[in-house]
C-alpha cells in the first residue's frame, strides 16, 4: 500500500527540523597552500676595473644585470699599454641557497693561433680568480672564507712576472679552460633576499691580462668565456 503524498511531505519536513543548524550554515573553512623551495643560484655582473685604459661594458650596463660583458683590450702589439698588461677585472655577484660550483670554459675564439708561430694564442691571455668578499648582512655565514678557488686559478694574472724577453709567466690562462673546468666551489651564500638584493651575495673577481708583444698581426682577436653556476 502506497503512503499518501501529504504524509511523506510531512515526514520530510519533520526530518529537516531535526537536523543540526550547522548543516545549513558554514561558519569556518580552510585553504590549503602547497609549494616547495628548490635549489637556486644566480650569477650577475657587478663591477669592472681596467688594468690601464681598457674599455669594458656589460649589456645591460647596470650593476646587478645579467652577465654579458665585453672587454676591449685594443691593440696588444709591443709598445702599447705601457708594455705592462692589457685587460681588467670583471666582478661577479653570486647568490645561492645551497652549495654551488662555478665552471668556466672558452666556448668560442677567433684570431688566435700558435705561440710557436709567433701568433697571439689563448695561452697568452692570463686568467685568474680572486677577491672573494661577502656583500652584506643577508649573507649566510661566511661563504667568502668557506669557498675554495681551484688552486691553479687562484692568482692575479695582471701581477704575473715576465721573463727576460718580456713574455708573461702566467699561472693559468684561457688555454686552461678550453674545456669546462671548475674554478670555484663553496657553501650556501644567501640568507633570504632576492636576486636584486645588494646584501645577500658573494663578490668574485675574474681577471684577464695579456702582455703586449710582437705577435703576428691578426685583426681582430676574440674569445668568449662562459661561466656556469650550478647547485649540485
Secondary structure, DSSP 8 states (H G I E B T S, - for coil): ----HHHHHHHHHHHHHHS-GGGT----------------EEEEEEEEEESSS-EEEESS-STT-B--EEEE----BTTSGGGS-EEEEEEEEEEESS-EEEEEEEEEEES---GGGT---GGGEEEEEEEEEE-STTB-S-HHHH-EE-GGG-S-GGG--B-TTS-B--SSBGGGGSS-EEEEEES--BSS--TT-SSS-EEEEEEEEE--B-----S--EEEEEEEEE--
